[in-house]
Amino acid sequence: MRLFFLLLSAVVLIKAATLGVDEHPGAMVPKDLTFITSEGKKITLGEMMDNKPTIVTFNYYRCAGICTPQLVELAKVLSKVDLKEGKDYRVVTIDIADDESVELAANKKKNILKAALRPYDPKAWFFTVTDGNNSAKLAKVVGFNYEKKVLPSGATSYVHGASAIVLSPEGKITRYLNGVNQLPFDLKMALLEASQGRVGPTIAKTLLFCFSYDPKGRTYVFKWEKIAGIVLTLLMVLFFVYLIRSSQKQRKAMEAQFKQNQKGE
């Protein structure tokens, strides 16, 4: 039983790693990718960045997990940072869902900006929906991995991590800020480094994950049946190896006993 849980934990960790963030510091993002803003305007990533350091987050607006806490905390921390939004930096939230509306984006933007600790310039933070497959293209470039799932209720959900990626005005990836909570000093330094095009190291943090949520069953779903299948397969392989080794040991023991009996005669 102990071996079973060790194997199960290992499989879960491997699965989580594939849905984490493959960091590509120094890589350039395609600024010509287009998105639809919460105001319904088609605009390029470069136009949203406006030659300023930019924080990019990947979320979806119907998310029942960590998306809202991540964005709320970001709004609060940015309220404390001694930099002027719009002038010193921009923020862009990319919608990873392929079926969400401009209205959902607008409503999410309204609620998130309400969480700011002071009046926050709405023109400095873009909430977008994808234009074609551009959200997936940008996520791939920065190494943000996620998985779309259809829940038993029929609803669509996404498994993903919580990370904010900082870009230089030219579009270079300069810093990854993983997790939900960030310190104002870390965020300010990341933006100042980005303004100079300097690539900074990632501060070690546990990358939290948002799992699929089934509204009907009111439970989070991680496709445990697939993991259980993998674990059972591994256990069968291990048991088969055990049987082979045991039979080999038994045969060697019998041969040794036979030779010893011959010598005794």
LINLINHU-V582621 format. One record per residue. N is the residue number from 0. RES is the residue in three letters. OMEGA is omega in radians with two decimals (999 if undefined). Layout:
BEGIN
n->N res->RES omega->OMEGA
n->N res->RES omega->OMEGA
END
This chain:
BEGIN
n->0 res->MET omega->3.12
n->1 res->ARG omega->3.11
n->2 res->LEU omega->3.13
n->3 res->PHE omega->-3.11
n->4 res->PHE omega->3.07
n->5 res->LEU omega->3.11
n->6 res->LEU omega->3.12
n->7 res->LEU omega->3.13
n->8 res->SER omega->-3.13
n->9 res->ALA omega->3.14
n->10 res->VAL omega->3.12
n->11 res->VAL omega->3.14
n->12 res->LEU omega->3.11
n->13 res->ILE omega->3.13
n->14 res->LYS omega->-3.14
n->15 res->ALA omega->-3.12
n->16 res->ALA omega->-3.14
n->17 res->THR omega->3.14
n->18 res->LEU omega->3.13
n->19 res->GLY omega->-3.13
n->20 res->VAL omega->3.01
n->21 res->ASP omega->-3.00
n->22 res->GLU omega->3.11
n->23 res->HIS omega->-3.12
n->24 res->PRO omega->3.14
n->25 res->GLY omega->3.13
n->26 res->ALA omega->3.14
n->27 res->MET omega->3.10
n->28 res->VAL omega->3.11
n->29 res->PRO omega->-3.07
n->30 res->LYS omega->-3.13
n->31 res->ASP omega->3.07
n->32 res->LEU omega->-3.11
n->33 res->THR omega->3.12
n->34 res->PHE omega->3.10
n->35 res->ILE omega->-3.11
n->36 res->THR omega->3.14
n->37 res->SER omega->3.07
n->38 res->GLU omega->3.12
n->39 res->GLY omega->-3.11
n->40 res->LYS omega->3.07
n->41 res->LYS omega->-3.00
n->42 res->ILE omega->3.12
n->43 res->THR omega->3.07
n->44 res->LEU omega->3.13
n->45 res->GLY omega->3.12
n->46 res->GLU omega->3.10
n->47 res->MET omega->-3.14
n->48 res->MET omega->3.09
n->49 res->ASP omega->3.13
n->50 res->ASN omega->3.11
n->51 res->LYS omega->3.01
n->52 res->PRO omega->-3.03
n->53 res->THR omega->3.03
n->54 res->ILE omega->-3.14
n->55 res->VAL omega->3.04
n->56 res->THR omega->3.10
n->57 res->PHE omega->-3.09
n->58 res->ASN omega->2.89
n->59 res->TYR omega->-2.85
n->60 res->TYR omega->3.06
n->61 res->ARG omega->-3.09
n->62 res->CYS omega->3.13
n->63 res->ALA omega->-3.10
n->64 res->GLY omega->-2.96
n->65 res->ILE omega->-3.11
n->66 res->CYS omega->-3.13
n->67 res->THR omega->3.07
n->68 res->PRO omega->3.13
n->69 res->GLN omega->-3.10
n->70 res->LEU omega->3.10
n->71 res->VAL omega->3.12
n->72 res->GLU omega->3.11
n->73 res->LEU omega->3.11
n->74 res->ALA omega->3.14
n->75 res->LYS omega->-3.11
n->76 res->VAL omega->3.12
n->77 res->LEU omega->3.09
n->78 res->SER omega->-3.10
n->79 res->LYS omega->-3.09
n->80 res->VAL omega->-3.10
n->81 res->ASP omega->3.06
n->82 res->LEU omega->-3.10
n->83 res->LYS omega->3.11
n->84 res->GLU omega->-3.12
n->85 res->GLY omega->3.12
n->86 res->LYS omega->-3.09
n->87 res->ASP omega->-3.11
n->88 res->TYR omega->3.04
n->89 res->ARG omega->3.05
n->90 res->VAL omega->3.11
n->91 res->VAL omega->3.05
n->92 res->THR omega->-3.10
n->93 res->ILE omega->3.13
n->94 res->ASP omega->-3.12
n->95 res->ILE omega->3.09
n->96 res->ALA omega->-3.11
n->97 res->ASP omega->-3.08
n->98 res->ASP omega->-3.12
n->99 res->GLU omega->-2.98
n->100 res->SER omega->3.04
n->101 res->VAL omega->3.14
n->102 res->GLU omega->3.09
n->103 res->LEU omega->3.13
n->104 res->ALA omega->-3.13
n->105 res->ALA omega->3.14
n->106 res->ASN omega->3.12
n->107 res->LYS omega->3.12
n->108 res->LYS omega->3.14
n->109 res->LYS omega->-3.11
n->110 res->ASN omega->-3.13
n->111 res->ILE omega->-3.13
n->112 res->LEU omega->3.05
n->113 res->LYS omega->-3.12
n->114 res->ALA omega->3.13
n->115 res->ALA omega->-3.07
n->116 res->LEU omega->3.08
n->117 res->ARG omega->3.09
n->118 res->PRO omega->-3.06
n->119 res->TYR omega->-3.09
n->120 res->ASP omega->-3.10
n->121 res->PRO omega->-3.14
n->122 res->LYS omega->-3.10
n->123 res->ALA omega->-3.10
n->124 res->TRP omega->-3.12
n->125 res->PHE omega->2.98
n->126 res->PHE omega->-3.00
n->127 res->THR omega->2.87
n->128 res->VAL omega->-3.01
n->129 res->THR omega->3.03
n->130 res->ASP omega->-3.02
n->131 res->GLY omega->-3.11
n->132 res->ASN omega->-3.00
n->133 res->ASN omega->3.08
n->134 res->SER omega->3.12
n->135 res->ALA omega->3.13
n->136 res->LYS omega->3.14
n->137 res->LEU omega->3.12
n->138 res->ALA omega->3.14
n->139 res->LYS omega->-3.13
n->140 res->VAL omega->-3.10
n->141 res->VAL omega->3.11
n->142 res->GLY omega->3.12
n->143 res->PHE omega->-3.08
n->144 res->ASN omega->3.08
n->145 res->TYR omega->-3.10
n->146 res->GLU omega->3.11
n->147 res->LYS omega->-3.14
n->148 res->LYS omega->3.01
n->149 res->VAL omega->-3.05
n->150 res->LEU omega->3.12
n->151 res->PRO omega->3.13
n->152 res->SER omega->-3.10
n->153 res->GLY omega->3.13
n->154 res->ALA omega->3.11
n->155 res->THR omega->3.13
n->156 res->SER omega->-3.10
n->157 res->TYR omega->3.01
n->158 res->VAL omega->-3.07
n->159 res->HIS omega->3.09
n->160 res->GLY omega->3.09
n->161 res->ALA omega->-3.12
n->162 res->SER omega->3.04
n->163 res->ALA omega->-3.09
n->164 res->ILE omega->-3.10
n->165 res->VAL omega->-3.12
n->166 res->LEU omega->3.02
n->167 res->SER omega->3.12
n->168 res->PRO omega->-3.14
n->169 res->GLU omega->3.14
n->170 res->GLY omega->3.10
n->171 res->LYS omega->3.07
n->172 res->ILE omega->-3.07
n->173 res->THR omega->-3.11
n->174 res->ARG omega->3.00
n->175 res->TYR omega->3.09
n->176 res->LEU omega->-3.06
n->177 res->ASN omega->3.10
n->178 res->GLY omega->-3.10
n->179 res->VAL omega->-3.06
n->180 res->ASN omega->3.09
n->181 res->GLN omega->3.07
n->182 res->LEU omega->3.12
n->183 res->PRO omega->-3.13
n->184 res->PHE omega->-3.14
n->185 res->ASP omega->-3.12
n->186 res->LEU omega->3.12
n->187 res->LYS omega->-3.14
n->188 res->MET omega->3.13
n->189 res->ALA omega->3.13
n->190 res->LEU omega->3.12
n->191 res->LEU omega->3.09
n->192 res->GLU omega->3.14
n->193 res->ALA omega->-3.14
n->194 res->SER omega->3.12
n->195 res->GLN omega->-3.14
n->196 res->GLY omega->-3.11
n->197 res->ARG omega->3.11
n->198 res->VAL omega->-3.12
n->199 res->GLY omega->3.14
n->200 res->PRO omega->3.08
n->201 res->THR omega->3.07
n->202 res->ILE omega->-3.05
n->203 res->ALA omega->3.08
n->204 res->LYS omega->3.07
n->205 res->THR omega->3.13
n->206 res->LEU omega->-3.14
n->207 res->LEU omega->-3.10
n->208 res->PHE omega->3.04
n->209 res->CYS omega->-3.12
n->210 res->PHE omega->-3.13
n->211 res->SER omega->-3.13
n->212 res->TYR omega->3.12
n->213 res->ASP omega->-3.10
n->214 res->PRO omega->-3.11
n->215 res->LYS omega->-3.14
n->216 res->GLY omega->-3.11
n->217 res->ARG omega->3.14
n->218 res->THR omega->3.05
n->219 res->TYR omega->-3.03
n->220 res->VAL omega->3.12
n->221 res->PHE omega->-3.13
n->222 res->LYS omega->-3.10
n->223 res->TRP omega->-3.13
n->224 res->GLU omega->3.10
n->225 res->LYS omega->3.13
n->226 res->ILE omega->3.13
n->227 res->ALA omega->3.11
n->228 res->GLY omega->3.12
n->229 res->ILE omega->-3.13
n->230 res->VAL omega->3.13
n->231 res->LEU omega->3.09
n->232 res->THR omega->3.11
n->233 res->LEU omega->3.13
n->234 res->LEU omega->3.11
n->235 res->MET omega->3.11
n->236 res->VAL omega->3.13
n->237 res->LEU omega->3.13
n->238 res->PHE omega->3.11
n->239 res->PHE omega->3.10
n->240 res->VAL omega->3.13
n->241 res->TYR omega->-3.14
n->242 res->LEU omega->3.13
n->243 res->ILE omega->-3.13
n->244 res->ARG omega->3.13
n->245 res->SER omega->3.14
n->246 res->SER omega->3.11
n->247 res->GLN omega->3.13
n->248 res->LYS omega->-3.13
n->249 res->GLN omega->3.13
n->250 res->ARG omega->3.12
n->251 res->LYS omega->3.13
n->252 res->ALA omega->3.14
n->253 res->MET omega->3.11
n->254 res->GLU omega->3.13
n->255 res->ALA omega->3.12
n->256 res->GLN omega->3.13
n->257 res->PHE omega->3.11
n->258 res->LYS omega->-3.14
n->259 res->GLN omega->3.10
n->260 res->ASN omega->3.12
n->261 res->GLN omega->3.11
n->262 res->LYS omega->-3.12
n->263 res->GLY omega->3.12
n->264 res->GLU omega->999
END
